[in-house]
Amino acid sequence: MMINVCLSCDDNYAKYAAVVMASILDNKNEDDNIQFFILDGNISAENKSKILELKNFKDCNINFVEIDEKHFEIYTNIKTHEYISIPAYYRLKLTTLLPSINRIIYLDCDTVVNTSLKDLYNTDLGTNFIAGVLDARVKHKKKWRKSNYINSGIVLFDLEKFRNQNIENIFYEYTKENINSIETGDQDIINFTLKDKIKILPDEWNVQVSGFASRTSFTKYPKIIHYIGSEKPWMFSATTYFKNYYFKYLQLTPWALSEEEKLKWYTENRKSSFLKFLKRRPLFFLIPKYWYAFYRSFPLDI
């Protein structure tokens, strides 16, 4: 079956997009036909060529979708989280950018996939427009506990319903009217406009991870890992849990580490990360949540 997958990135994130793609290809079923659509925020010709080399790893279709950023000017005026780059907002115009596609899975570039996407793609949305997993704040902050606010890093979109209800324009109007109160960029826009039309997926489809005890699910077998927060696995000394999966899939891309680089990232990086963790949390063994995380994670996969 054909599975449409969308990623959005600029040249700086091209390598990380390739890692996501490699993880999908490595875990696809034999009968999964993967069609990638990359919303292109000025990716260099060199990096496009590298991404296209993934077709030599596993057969797939890779399409680069050119972006005219003048259509996203309103989103540049959102100032509450200025670190959110413009490519994050490209997903708000998927019906225009992908006029012939009716269903697609969108993934952020700080994710990796450990299973076939077939079951996620075939999710019955009913009357809902999208499907996603509850955001980390819903679990970790009391005021969010009863919210159906999802994390927009992994979302299944029914673009046919979007077209029928002119959702792109609803996104635009909401942004214009709430420009000074939007806190988390595209994620707020998606959640607050579609709040009654969102299907909540099991946590395993978007296990949001930062530190060892900071995870939305303590499953040992996450279907999709999402490296949320400021530290990413590709940063030296990052204390992000499950970062071994990132390096596993990195080795399947044209950006694979050399033997010399492996020593740095597999050995020195692990030691440095552990020392950084101890410096931050020297008395971690006195905190119950770390023992709970250890119990749920044993044997450790780090």
N, C-alpha and C positions, 0 to 999 in steps of 0.2 A: 504494500500500500504506500501511497505518497504521503509523506509527512513534511509539512512546510514549517521551516524554522527561521526566525528572524533575530538578527543581532544588529546592534548599532554602535559604531565607533569612529573615532578619528584615527590619525596615523599613530598616535602614542599608544593606543589600545589595540592595534592590529594584532600584535603577538598574543595578547590575552584572548582576543576573539578566536584566534586559531586554536588555542588550547581548548576552549569550549567546544569548538567544532570537532576537534580530534577526539574528545571524550564522547561525544554523541556517536561518531562513526565507529569508535572502538566497541561500543556497547549495543549497537543496533542489531536487530534481528536480521536474519538472512533475507527476509522478504520486505524489510523496511527500505523504501526508496526516499532518501533524504534530499530535500531541496532547500538550500540555504538562500536567504535574502539578506544581504549585508547593506544596511543603510550607511552610505559612504560619506563620512565627514572629512573629505579630502585625504583619503588614504593614498600614500605614495605608490607609484607604479611598481617599485621594488617590493613593497610589502604586499601589494595585490598579487604579484607573481608568486610570492611565497605562500600566500593563502591558497592560491589555485593548485599548488603542489599537493595539497591534501587529497585531491582527486586521485593521486597515485597511491595513496594509502588505502582508501576505500572509495568505490565508485559513488559519486554524488553529483548533484547540480549545485553550482555556486554562481549566484547572481549579485553583482554590485549595483545598487540603486543610487543614482546620483541625487544629491540634495541641493535644493536652492534655499539657502538659509534666510533669504528675505521673507520667506513664508513663516519663519519662526521668530520674527523680531519681537513680538509681544512677550515671548517667554524669556527673552534676555532682560526684561524689566523686572523679573522676579528676583528680589534681592535678599530674601530671608536665608537662603542657602546658596551663596554664590559659588560654592565649590562644585555644584551640579553643572556639568557641561551641557552645551546645546544638544549634542547627540542624544542625551537622555530624553529630550522632548520629541525626537523624531517619531516615536511610537504613537504620538497623539494624532498623527496624520497617516496612519497605515492604509486607510481606505483610498486615499489619494495616491499614495506612493505605490501601492500594490493593487491596482484596479481589477485585476483578474483573480485575486485570491480571496477565498471566502472564510478560511479558517487557518490560523497560524499560531505557533508557540513562540512567544518572545522571551529571550533570555538575556540578562545582563552579562557583561564580559568578565565579571568577577564570580563566575559560577563554573562548576564542572558537573557532568552528568555521568551517573554510574549504572544506568539501565537503559533499556529501550524506551523511547518516547511514545511508543504505540498506544499504551494504555492512557497516558495523559492526553494525547491528541484525540483519542476517541471518547473522551469524557462527555457524558450526556449533560449538556448545559440547560436543557429544558427551556424555560423562557428567559434564562439569564444571558447576559451579553459576554461575560468574561468569567474565568475561573482562576483562583489564586489561593495562596496560603496566607493565613493570618500573619501580620507583621509582628516582629519581636516585641514591640511596645505593648501589644495587646496582652502578652503574657507577663511582661516584666514591670509594667506600670499600672497601678490600681485604677487610675481614671480611664484606662483603655480597656479594662477587663471585659466589658459587655459589648465591645465594638466588633463589627465585622470588617474592620479596616485591614486590607491585605497588603502584603509586600509586593511591589510592582516589578521586582527583579525577575520573576518567572510568572508569566501570565498567558493563559490560553484565550485568544481573541476570536469571537465570531464576527467577522468583518461584514458578513451579509446583513446581520442585524444592525451593525453600525451604520451601514449605508441607508438602510430603510428608515432609521430614526435620526439621520443626520447628526451623529454623535460628535463628529469633528467640530461642527459649529457649536455644539453644546460645550465642548471643552474650551473653545475659544471664548465664548461669552462668559463662562464661569471665571476664566483667568482674568478677563478684562474687569469684571466686577469685584474680584477678590485679590487683586494684584498685591496688596500690602499685607495680606493675612495668610498667604500660602506658605507653609512651613517646610514641606518636603517635596517641592517641585512637582514633577509629573505624578508622583504617587498620591499627593493630596488631590490633584485635579481628577485623576481616575476614580479614586475612592468616593469623593464627595459628589460627583456627578452621577455615578453608576451604583450608588450604595444599595439600592433595592434590586439590582440586577447582577449581583456577584455570587457565584457559587464558591463555597469554601472547600478547598481541597485538603486531604490529609497532610500533616506536617512534613512527612518524608519527601514530598515533592519540592520542598524549599526549606532545607535545614539551614537556618541562618546561624552562622558561626563567627565568633570573634575569638575569645579566649577559651581555655579548656572547659571551664564551668559556665561559659556564656554561650549557650546553644538553645535554640527553640525546641529541639528534640534531642534526646540522648540515645537515639537509635545507633547501633553499630553499623547499620547498613543503609546509609542515606541514599535515596535515589538521585537527589540533586543537592549539591552543597553550594551554599551562597556565602561567600566571604564578605560579610558586612563589616561596617566600621572603617576606621581610618587605616588600620594595618591590613595589608594584603600579603598573600603568601610569597609574592615575588619581591618583597622587601626584606633585605637582610636583617636578621634578628627579630623578625615578626613572631609574635607569640600566638598567631592564629592556629587553631586546632584543625586537623585534617589537611594540613598543607601538603602532606605527602602525596595526596591525590593530584594536586596541581602539578607537581614535578613528574609524576607518572605520565600524565597526558602531555606535558611539555615535550617529553622525549619522543613523542609521535609526530612532532611538528618540525618544520625546517629550522626552528629556533632551538633544537635539541642541544643540551649541554655537552661540551667536550669532556673528556676524562678529567682534565685539570679543573674545569668548572664544577664537575660533580663533587670533587673534594671540598671545594668552597661551600657549595650549597647543600650537600648531603651531610657533611661532617661538621665543618666549622660553623655553618649556619645553625645547625641543631644545638650545638653547644652554646653558642651565643644567645640563642632564643631562650634556652633553659636558664642561663644566668640572668638574663633580663627579666624573666618571669620571677625568679627568686628575689631579685632586687625590688620588684614591684610588690610582691606578695610574700615576704619572708616568713610570715606566720600562717601561710595558707592551710597548713595541716590542722589548724585550730578552727577552721571555718567549715561547718557541716556541709555546705553545698559542694565543696570540693570532694569530700568523701562520697557524697551521693553521685557526683559525676564520675568518680573513679569506679564505683560499684556498677553503675549502669554501662560503663565503657569497657570493662575488663573482658578479655585481654585488650590492653591498650593498642590502638592503631595510630601511632604517631611517628 
